[in-house]
Amino acid sequence: MIDFALLEDLTLLRETVSLECKLAHGRNGKGALPDDFWRTYSAMANTDGGIILLGVREHKGKFEVLGIENIAKVRAELFNNLNNRKKVSINLLSDMQVHEYALKGKTLLIIEIPRAHRQQRPVYITSNPFDGNTYRRFNEGDHSLSNEDVKRMLAEQVEDSRDDRILPGYSLNDLDHESLRAYRQVFANRDPVHPWNTLDDLAFLRQLGGWRRDRQSNESGLTLAGLLMFGEMAAIQETLPYYMLDYQERPEAKTEKRWVDRLTLDGKWSGNLYDFYRKVYLKLTADLKVPFHLEKGERQDETPVHVALREALANVLVHADYSDRASVLVVKRPDMFGFRNPGLMRIPVEVALHGGEPDCRNRGLHKMFRFVGVGEQAGTGIPRIFQGWRSQHWNPPKLYESSVPYNQTLLELRMIDLFPPDVITDLKERFGIQFDQLKDEERMALALAGSEGTLNHARLCTVSSMHPVELTRTLQHLTQLGMLESTGAGRGAVYHLPGSALPTPDEVFGPTPMLQLGSSSDLESSSSVLGGSSSDLESSSSVLGGSSSDLHRRNPDGYLLSDQLPLPVINDLQMLSTVVRARLEMLAAEPRKKKKMDKTALEQVIITLCEGHYLTLQTLALLLNRKPDSLRNGYLTPMVRNKTLSLAFPATPTHERQAYCTTHTLPNTLGNK
């Protein structure tokens, strides 16, 4: 429910993933529902809901209340179209969610869009969900979904459990029998007199749900749950081509892919979920200290952290959408544990945090893990994870979703004290008694900035239950007091303690060479060779100012990796893999051949090129066959201003080695690693 009092101060208002402002004046200025309202309605319903303010104009981040003269007409138009299936697929609103509100002598219409339930999605415009008629919200924009994503939503809508379908042509021969034997041994050890212990393997699988008979068709066979839990890798990948499991132990608290221990689908083990769970849980808990503790006269070898890790690992496996393109990824670092599963959550994040509303994607798998003491089918998994971390006074876990580059759900468990003693001591020495006089959320914001280096609005939301607008007020107040400094605006705003530095080009790329390669004149003279061929582009990459020196860490695709930036960087085309470079050339083919091009079309090419990574100004100019200065002034700077693009180095926006990424790809601290 919106707190209307928060609307009184328009300086706190900003368009976000959950807030959209529209003028709604119509052709005659009296009031009309905007044409693009329905795209936002679809997008918010398919994401996490949100609020649409009608009668407010936004221009360059500032808001002006103009109101709606004929508000009854707009309200009637809204509900008439909500019940028109040729306009939109479902009506999610009632009168309780549409409010008239007087502000500054004007009347606004405030519409609260709820998040659609799984059974209601996809919410789409017109009568066809495909071909760009279904939207999802990214940052403050509405983006149409691919037909593949829409099909996945439709499957989620009708299938309460995704893993109970019978697989034609599969048999017990497709299972790894050692995995099944190990499972049965654990099952028997937990309950030696259980009647299932005497059953043969086929009958045992029937009881678990790994083998099923359809009573209507009389078809019987191995279920997807049975294959995933106990199958052999090749058999699993025949029915699930994107199936991938990956565990990495990384030696440092960095985002690079370097690892000291890895378990993945390499053909050296079965490749099924049960074996992955058994092997990975031992690796995750190998270094945990277990204090001596007696319960009912017996030593307890598990701590709340053990329980949290067990729940997190089971959670990532039973909630994964194995038909999606992302892999299951588990990361162990000295400072954190990270878990990623393909697929978005079936219930809102805030509901999952409170527990009690289970909607498991793979109920058969959940049942199988529960029979050997892993997980509970009561919606308590996430709260137990948070409880385990809270017991150590560590930073609260971060649970979030991302749709870039693929649908994925991420959980980060950081082993960092929420208020580290040295950070608190530093803050008290820095600010004196003023620090003790702050509100709890203000001290929390400063502690996060001190311990993590930087802070943004989204991060503060993960550790506070306050309304997001109130947290905006908190950050602004600390900035006004001089206790925080900010760079950027809107979603791109980054806050840090006074005197602490934001990343610079020299830190990422190294010192600027004496001969400044990649200048406007160098690039202009070299751009004539860009006839579109791969060889021409490769031979010209030296003008980008990038370095092939071993001083820089690069991933296998040739991206530059930096601890100072949340995404990898493309600063040298010649260092890229053939596949990545060819993809960039293909995306930039049209503007590279055309000197004159529709501005909107070129902006869309820029957005596509900058998805999921930073591109330096020189690299982008070379790909597009444009002069760097005109490209920045005519396109990049306006796109940064309207928050479509974000800067790698916000403290020096016009630096010649500036780099850009698409804003809605930030942040993604686990999913793109």
Phi, psi and omega in degrees: 000132183286140174270102187297332181298334181289345179282346185295330179255097184292343179292343178270356186274138173206144177288131181223191178297336184246009180218132179223134177249134180225146186288313176061040179269333182074178183292325183266002178078000182274336181132131176198151178289125182297148180298325183276005178301319188289330174296317179292321176302312178299313185296313181293320179297325181275354179249254182234024182076182179167187183234132175249124176260118177259130182107011179237129178257134177249132177217115179054044176082358178251147187243141180229127179276116178248341177073178179232125184288309181255076186288332178296323179295316181294318179297317179295319179297322179301307186286330175298317182284330177299330181260013177254107184291348174278345179265312182211151190288333185204148175264115179259359189251152170231175179301332182292342183255006178237116188239142169261135186219128180270128181215124179055039178078005180242159179250126178255158170246119183250122185242121178265112180267117178281158170290129180290143174292160180306321182287348180261345182271147007278144170267123188222161178264161188062198182255011184230119182287342186268180175061042173084015182263000177245133187236158173223153185269125172236121185054235178256019182246156177255122185238133180287147181265152176289161178299328179296317179294323179295317178299323179293321176298317180297321178295318178297327183296318189261345184252106177297321176233130185274353190245012182261003181286146180278136183261107180299138175087353180264152181216183178297339179292344179273001180263153171271107190289337176291324177296315179296321179296317180296320178297315182295328179293316178295318178302314182291323179296326180288328181212084186300337184256013180295135184297338180289342182297336183270355183282154172285174187300319182294315180294323178297316178297323177300318180294325180284336187098008178278347176223134188216151173245128176279118186290337180278313182267347184067012177283140178225154179166184180292136177269165177299323178299316179297319180293315181297320186286320189234000188284173173268150188307311184299320180293321179296315184287344174294321181264340179230085187300333182269003183300123181206132177241139184210123172242134179226130170256117184256140189283342185227165178278065182225165184269003183289166183271001181296136183222156177252345177210137182214142173231118180213182184279086183247008179083002183267355177211180189298320182087007180267172186289324182293316178293323178298315179299311183300315183289316186287322180300319178296322179291319182296322187261003187300326186258005182285136177277135181246105179292151180292124183211128179256138174221119184056037177082359181243142179290136178260122184262013179235141174253170174302334178290320174303314181299317181298317180292322178296316179295319181296318180293315177297320181300316182293331182277322185274343180259000183289145171262097188286357174271350182275170191274336180289155178266160166286125183229128175237127183238134174242124177230164179301335185252354186194164166242135180235141182227130177229134172233146177293144179101146176276167181287148179279338178236159180300150181304316183295330177289318179298324181296327181273340176077176174090355178233073183289139172213073187285135180290325182237083186291329177296315178297318180300318179297318181295317178294323181297326181292343176247025171083020182241116176081159177228140180270057181226011180071022184258001186300308182295313176303324179292325176296313179297322180296318179298320180287324179295329181297338179260002182060037177268166175307139178302143176302153177251116177245122182205167180246156175214145176247013182235127355279345178228164177297128182202152175243135187233142177228124179243125179246099184264132181267059180234131178300137180301319176235079180303136183305319182292328178291314179298318178299317179296319181294321179291323177291326183286316188250350177066215184296339180299326180295317181293337182274356181284161173288163183303314182294328179290319176294323178297317180298317179294321179295320178295317178297323180288323184274329184254356177092312178224166182213141170231173185300319183297320180294318179297326179297331183287341183245005180227145178265003180291158177298140181306325179293323177295324178290326172300316178298321179299312181295320179294322180295317179295326177291318179297326179284349182081012180271344171228150170243147182235151174227136182088181182217160178060222181299330182279358182294130179238131182250144178208162179293148179304132178092342177278138190268144170275163182300146178239159178303322181296325179292327183274314187259347187097170182301148177295128180294158180302315175269108187283091177291153177085013177288172183301316183291319177300315184290322180296318182289334182269343187292341181292340181280353186279075179275002176105354182276153181294321182294319178298316182295320180294318183291341182264359189290345181294340181282000186279353181080005178276168182231140175264015182296149177288354177294338182261139176272130179232146176277176184301336178274357178094005176289142174281131180252134182223138177292340184277346185237146182281346181232154176292165186237139169255111179231002181206106183297328183293337181276350183284155173293159182300320183293313182294317181296320179295324179295316179297318179298320180294317180296327183263008187299316184294308179294333179293332181268338185248122175288324178250129185209147177305132186299316180298320180295319180292322177300321179294323176297317179299316179301315181295319180295328186265010181290123168081002179199167173269142172240127178291157180304315182294320179297315181296317179297320179294317179297322185268356181059049179231157174286137183303315184296315180291326178295315181293312184290321185273336187231303191293313181298313176299325180289329173290320182297322180268011171073015174287321177246156175234151182270144172286329184232077186296338180288337180228073189298333183257015180299141184293343177252027175298151178227154188230146172221160176290130189301320186289356174274359179254145342270162177209080194281350179234321192295333183256019182272000000 
